[in-house]
């Protein structure tokens, strides 16, 4: 789907993870060099209109990006970082959990995923894209994820 069409479809789905999320959950969607920019636009719109829907989108989008090549963990870290930047301030742990679950489902080694998340989120912190978040906060988020598995 073209980026504009994805955004229109996401809005038509009332920002619920429907047809547009399904399209981004396919590995072919991540072959485009503009895929991350498309995701950033959609993530910002989701946050503006239905922020509670961002974590399910992160999960589905991360499934699509996890295509088992050498850049998979980094791509997943980038998707997560975009979501954390665009999302509400208190949603980081939930978004990290959604990404971690997608990595587990796709068989991405936990160490690779964590290193990528550390690198991508840490880089965003250092660059000033995550106001009020420190590199230590990123570490605490990752530690909490390991210590407090999803109980749902």
HUSUL-V847792 format. One record per backbone hydrogen bond with DSSP energy under -0.5 kcal/mol. NH is the residue of the N-H (numbers start at 1). CO is the residue of the C=O. Records with the same first field share a line. If there is no record, write none. Layout:
NH=CO ; CO
This chain:
6=2
7=3
8=4
9=5
10=6
11=7
12=8
13=9
14=11
15=10
16=13
18=16
22=18
23=19
24=20
25=21
26=23
29=26
30=27
31=28
32=29
35=32
38=34
39=35
40=36
41=37
42=38
43=39
44=40
45=41
46=42
47=43
48=44
49=45
50=46
51=47
53=50
54=51
57=53
58=54
59=55
60=56
61=57
62=58
63=59
64=60
65=61
66=62
67=65
72=69
75=71
76=72
77=73
78=74
79=75
80=76
81=77
82=78
83=79
84=80
85=81
86=82
87=83
91=88
92=89
95=91
96=92
97=93
98=94
99=95
100=96
101=97
102=98
103=99
104=100
105=101
106=102
107=103 ; 104
108=103
113=109
114=110
115=111
116=112
117=113
118=114
119=115
120=116
121=117
122=117 ; 118
123=119
124=120
125=121
126=122
127=123
128=125
129=124
130=124
131=129
133=130
138=134
139=135
140=136
141=137
142=138
143=139
144=140
145=141
146=142
147=143
148=144
149=147
